[in-house]
Amino acid sequence: MSQESPRMETVAAVLLAPTDDVATALSGLPGGTLIRVARDGVVREVSLREDIPLGHKFAVRALAAGLRIRKYGEFIGRTSRDVDAGMWVHEHNLVTAARRHGDDERAWTEQSQPVDVQAIGTPRTTVGECPVYDEANHRLYWIDVRDTPAIHGLDLANGEERTWPMQEDIGALVPAANGTLLAGLRSGFAWFDPAHGELTPIVDPEPGTPQTRLNEGKCDPAGRLWCGSMNPESGVAEGSLYVLETDLRCRRVSGDWITPNGYAWSVDGATMYAADTRRGLIYAWPFDVATGRQGERRIFADLGALPGGPDGATVDAEGYLWSALFDGGCLIRFDPQGRMNRVVRLPVGKPSSCTFGGPGCRQLFVTTATRGYSRERLAQEPMAGRVLVLDVGVHGLPAIGFGGSPT
């Protein structure tokens, strides 16, 4: 006797926004029901793992522990354990975020002093990232990660622009010797020669995993490249943190990353910072520059109650960490204890990374993104996707290139 396949239910639940991690049951749904939900071209199909009460949420894809999950397109809380697709999402596995009070709350809500913001360069990126200032040539480089992947370059002295299209997603870019660059791509690490527009492969730390790509990279004070991997289509912690040594040996440092970002080091090099954007956390470790080894990790700042997530970062000469709040429309400056010191509001919703450069490292360059924007929002944010330049009243330090030489 043949067993009937479960019937697909197409109107039994609703996905309220295309970026949502959960859907809402429109009636009581028994476990085993196949559900199909769609919103603005995004389609999710899932088999329910358990009964879902009327009006309650269920996961439309697998979700890692600690992930900030979206409903209505907004973050509503953080998972307290791994959640499989089709499972009930409620207070037993979801912790609702509540905005913190005290100094951080005041820093977030108080209006900061106005900052003049200008857009430079003509490219309007989908996901701009990894600004790199080449001090010797007074040139700025940055990338467009996906959809139209490319490396962009702008001569800040004469305004000359160059664009080098990439044949695959690019997620990281750092300066190297003699005007060259080192890139992190979907296929691994590679040298990039701007003079000839050529890529030379080095090593792929994750061969056989086409779903992941390298994301965000920064050199430590000794010139090692730290870079993470991620699956941009997943809510599971598939990413890892890697180090490319100056002799080109690559080692895996840790796993359990969703969206690794924001590498930076304290002025004395004794503390390393990194963020997991989708978890809304910035971490800090004691760091040994000589060996490249980390101590015990701690949470430096928890941004779970704020909009967006911590993305690219840099440290200024006073030892404060600047973090771009992607989907939060601002930069946040943290003191060395992890307290919010200042919030700089921006005329764009998706700042992605930042670096100091220009004469005396007194300019702060900020990359931005437009991915997911409607035509109306693109018109409302004319600077979105452009590189922004700000004077925030403090200066930074020259970036360290791969191999340990200042840029």
C-alpha positions in Angstrom: 0.0 0.0 0.0 1.6 3.3 -1.1 2.1 6.1 1.4 0.7 9.5 0.4 3.1 12.4 0.3 2.3 15.3 2.6 0.2 18.0 0.9 1.9 21.3 0.2 0.2 24.2 2.1 0.6 27.5 0.4 -1.7 29.8 2.4 -1.3 28.4 5.9 1.5 30.8 6.9 2.9 34.1 5.9 6.5 35.4 5.4 6.2 39.1 6.4 9.5 40.3 4.7 11.9 38.7 2.2 14.8 38.8 4.7 12.8 37.1 7.5 14.2 33.9 9.1 10.7 32.9 10.4 7.2 32.7 9.1 3.9 33.0 11.0 1.2 30.3 11.1 -2.2 31.5 10.1 -3.8 28.5 11.7 -2.7 25.7 13.9 -0.4 23.5 11.8 0.5 19.9 12.5 4.0 18.6 12.4 4.9 17.1 9.0 3.0 19.7 7.0 4.8 21.0 4.0 4.7 24.8 3.9 5.5 27.1 1.0 5.8 30.9 1.7 6.9 33.7 -0.5 7.6 37.4 -0.4 8.9 39.8 -3.1 10.4 36.9 -5.1 11.9 35.0 -2.1 10.4 31.5 -1.8 10.9 29.3 1.2 9.7 25.7 1.4 9.9 23.8 4.7 8.5 20.6 6.3 7.3 21.4 9.8 9.2 19.4 12.5 6.6 19.9 15.1 3.1 21.3 15.7 2.9 25.1 15.3 0.2 27.0 17.2 -1.9 29.6 15.5 -0.1 32.9 15.3 3.3 31.5 16.3 6.6 31.5 14.4 8.6 28.7 12.8 12.0 28.7 11.2 12.0 28.8 7.4 15.7 27.7 7.3 18.2 26.3 9.7 19.4 28.9 12.3 22.6 28.8 14.3 22.8 29.4 18.0 23.3 33.1 18.8 21.9 34.3 15.4 19.8 37.5 15.5 16.7 36.5 13.7 14.4 38.8 11.6 10.6 39.1 11.5 8.9 42.0 9.7 12.5 42.6 8.3 13.6 43.7 11.8 15.6 41.9 14.4 13.4 40.5 17.2 15.8 38.5 19.2 18.6 36.0 19.3 18.4 32.2 19.2 19.6 30.5 22.4 20.3 27.2 20.6 20.5 25.7 17.1 17.1 25.7 15.4 16.4 23.4 12.5 14.2 24.5 9.6 10.5 23.8 10.4 10.9 24.1 14.2 8.7 26.2 16.4 10.5 29.5 17.4 9.4 30.7 20.8 10.7 31.7 24.2 12.3 28.2 24.7 14.8 28.9 21.9 14.6 32.7 21.4 15.8 35.5 23.7 14.2 38.8 23.1 16.7 41.7 22.9 16.2 44.7 25.1 18.1 47.9 24.7 20.8 48.5 27.3 20.7 51.5 29.5 23.3 53.8 31.0 26.2 55.2 29.0 25.5 53.2 25.9 21.9 54.2 25.8 22.8 57.9 26.2 25.4 57.6 23.5 22.9 56.0 21.1 20.0 58.4 21.7 21.9 61.7 22.0 22.5 63.7 18.9 26.2 63.8 18.0 27.8 66.9 16.6 27.2 67.4 12.9 29.9 65.8 10.7 30.5 66.9 7.1 30.1 63.9 4.8 31.2 63.9 1.1 31.0 61.1 -1.5 34.0 60.4 -3.7 34.5 58.4 -6.8 31.7 57.5 -9.3 31.1 53.8 -8.7 27.9 52.9 -6.9 28.5 49.5 -5.4 26.1 46.8 -4.5 28.1 45.8 -1.5 31.2 48.1 -1.1 33.7 46.8 1.3 37.4 46.7 2.5 38.6 50.3 1.8 42.4 50.3 1.5 44.5 53.5 1.6 47.8 53.4 -0.3 49.8 56.2 1.3 52.8 56.0 -1.0 50.6 56.6 -4.1 47.8 58.6 -2.4 45.3 56.1 -3.8 42.2 54.5 -2.3 41.1 50.9 -3.3 37.8 49.2 -2.3 35.7 46.3 -3.6 32.2 45.5 -4.7 31.6 42.0 -3.2 28.9 40.5 -5.3 26.3 40.9 -8.1 28.9 43.1 -9.9 32.1 42.0 -8.2 35.0 44.3 -8.8 38.1 46.1 -7.4 37.8 49.9 -7.6 40.7 52.4 -7.4 40.7 56.2 -7.1 43.8 58.4 -7.3 43.0 61.0 -4.6 45.4 63.5 -6.1 44.1 63.8 -9.6 40.7 61.9 -9.5 41.7 59.2 -11.9 39.6 56.1 -11.5 40.1 52.4 -12.4 37.8 49.4 -12.2 38.8 45.8 -12.5 35.8 43.4 -12.8 36.2 40.1 -11.1 34.9 36.8 -12.4 33.8 35.7 -8.9 32.7 37.1 -5.6 35.5 39.0 -3.8 35.3 39.5 0.0 38.6 40.9 1.1 41.4 43.2 0.0 44.6 44.3 1.8 47.7 46.1 0.7 50.9 44.2 -0.1 54.4 45.0 -1.3 55.4 47.3 -4.2 51.9 48.6 -4.9 50.3 45.2 -5.2 47.3 43.9 -3.3 46.2 40.6 -1.7 42.6 39.6 -2.4 40.3 37.0 -0.7 37.9 35.5 -3.3 35.3 32.7 -3.4 38.2 30.5 -4.8 40.7 31.5 -2.1 43.6 34.0 -1.7 45.3 35.6 -4.7 47.8 38.4 -5.5 46.4 41.3 -7.5 48.6 43.5 -9.6 46.8 46.8 -10.4 49.3 47.7 -13.0 48.3 44.7 -15.2 44.9 43.8 -13.7 46.1 40.2 -13.1 45.3 37.8 -10.3 47.7 35.1 -9.2 46.3 32.3 -7.0 48.0 31.6 -3.7 45.9 29.0 -1.8 42.2 28.0 -1.3 41.6 27.4 2.4 38.3 25.7 1.7 38.6 23.6 -1.4 35.4 21.8 -2.4 33.0 24.2 -0.6 31.6 26.4 -3.4 28.9 27.7 -1.1 31.4 29.7 1.0 33.6 32.6 0.2 36.2 34.6 2.0 34.9 37.7 3.7 36.7 40.7 5.2 40.5 40.7 5.8 43.0 42.7 7.7 46.7 42.4 8.5 47.9 42.2 12.1 50.9 44.3 13.3 53.3 41.6 12.1 51.8 41.5 8.6 49.8 38.3 8.8 46.5 38.3 7.0 43.4 37.4 9.1 40.4 36.5 7.0 37.1 34.7 7.6 34.8 32.6 5.4 31.0 32.6 5.3 28.0 31.3 3.4 26.0 34.4 2.6 22.9 32.4 1.9 22.9 30.5 5.1 21.8 31.1 8.7 24.1 28.3 10.0 27.5 28.9 11.4 29.5 27.5 8.4 32.3 30.1 8.5 35.8 29.8 9.8 38.6 32.2 10.7 42.0 31.8 8.9 45.4 33.2 9.1 47.6 33.5 6.0 51.2 33.7 7.4 53.8 35.8 5.7 55.4 32.7 4.3 52.0 31.8 2.7 51.2 29.0 5.0 47.5 29.1 5.8 46.0 27.8 9.1 42.5 27.6 10.4 42.1 29.3 13.8 38.4 28.7 14.7 35.0 27.8 13.4 31.4 28.5 14.3 31.3 31.9 12.5 28.2 33.2 10.7 29.4 36.5 9.2 33.0 37.2 10.3 33.9 40.9 10.0 35.6 43.9 11.6 39.2 42.8 12.3 41.3 45.4 14.1 44.1 45.6 16.7 44.7 47.9 19.6 47.5 50.5 19.2 49.9 48.4 21.1 48.8 45.2 19.3 48.0 43.5 22.5 44.2 43.2 21.8 42.6 41.8 18.7 39.0 42.6 17.7 36.5 40.9 15.4 32.8 40.9 14.9 30.1 38.4 13.9 27.7 40.6 12.1 24.6 38.4 12.2 25.1 37.6 15.9 25.5 41.3 16.7 28.6 40.8 18.7 32.1 42.3 18.7 34.7 40.1 20.3 38.1 40.8 21.8 41.1 38.6 22.5 44.5 39.1 24.2 46.9 38.9 21.3 50.6 38.0 21.0 52.1 39.8 18.0 55.2 37.7 17.9 53.4 34.4 17.6 50.0 35.5 16.2 48.2 33.5 18.9 45.0 34.6 20.6 44.1 34.3 24.3 40.7 33.6 25.7 37.8 35.3 23.8 35.4 37.7 25.5 32.5 39.8 24.3 33.7 43.3 23.8 30.4 44.8 22.8 26.9 43.4 22.4 24.9 45.2 19.8 21.9 42.9 19.9 19.4 45.6 20.8 20.5 48.0 18.0 19.4 48.0 14.4 21.8 46.4 12.0 25.0 44.6 12.8 28.7 45.4 13.4 30.6 45.2 10.1 34.0 46.5 9.1 36.1 48.4 11.7 39.3 50.3 12.4 41.2 51.7 15.4 42.1 55.4 15.8 45.4 56.7 17.3 43.7 57.2 20.7 42.9 53.5 20.8 39.2 53.7 20.2 37.4 51.2 17.9 35.2 52.5 15.1 32.6 50.0 13.8 30.3 50.4 10.8 26.8 49.5 11.8 25.4 47.8 8.6 21.7 48.4 8.3 22.1 50.8 11.2 23.0 53.9 9.3 25.9 55.0 11.5 29.4 54.5 12.8 30.0 53.7 16.5 33.1 54.6 18.4 33.9 52.4 21.3 36.4 53.1 24.1 38.9 50.3 25.0 36.5 49.0 27.6 33.8 48.4 25.0 31.5 51.4 26.0 29.9 53.5 23.3 31.8 56.8 23.2 30.2 58.3 20.1 27.6 57.7 17.4 28.1 59.3 14.0 24.9 59.3 11.9 25.3 58.9 8.2 23.1 59.7 5.2 23.0 56.0 4.2 21.5 53.0 5.8 24.2 50.4 5.0 27.7 51.6 5.9 30.0 48.5 5.6 33.5 49.3 6.6 35.9 52.2 7.4 39.6 53.1 7.3 41.7 56.1 8.1 43.8 57.7 5.4 44.7 60.9 3.6 47.3 63.4 4.8 48.1 62.6 8.4 45.5 59.8 8.4 42.9 62.5 9.3 40.2 61.3 6.9 37.9 58.5 7.6 36.8 56.6 4.4 33.6 54.6 4.7 32.3 52.1 2.1 28.6 51.6 1.7 26.0 49.2 0.1 22.8 49.3 -1.9 21.9 45.6 -2.0 18.2 45.0 -1.4 17.3 48.7 -2.0 14.2 49.6 -3.9 14.2 52.2 -6.6 12.6 54.6 -4.2 15.2 54.1 -1.5 18.0 54.5 -4.0 16.5 57.9 -4.8 16.2 58.8 -1.1 19.8 57.8 -0.4 21.9 59.3 -3.3 25.1 58.6 -1.4 24.3 54.9 -0.8 26.8 52.7 -2.6 29.4 55.4 -2.8 32.6 55.9 -0.7 32.1 58.5 2.0 34.8 60.6 3.4 34.5 62.3 6.9 36.6 64.3 9.3 35.7 62.9 12.7 38.2 65.0 14.7 40.7 62.3 15.4 43.4 60.7 13.2 44.2 57.0 12.6 47.3 55.0 11.9 48.7 53.8 8.6 47.4 50.4 7.6 49.8 47.5 7.9 50.3 45.7 4.6 50.8 41.9 4.1 54.4 41.1 5.1 54.5 43.8 7.8 55.3 47.0 5.9 53.3 50.2 6.4 51.3 51.2 3.3 
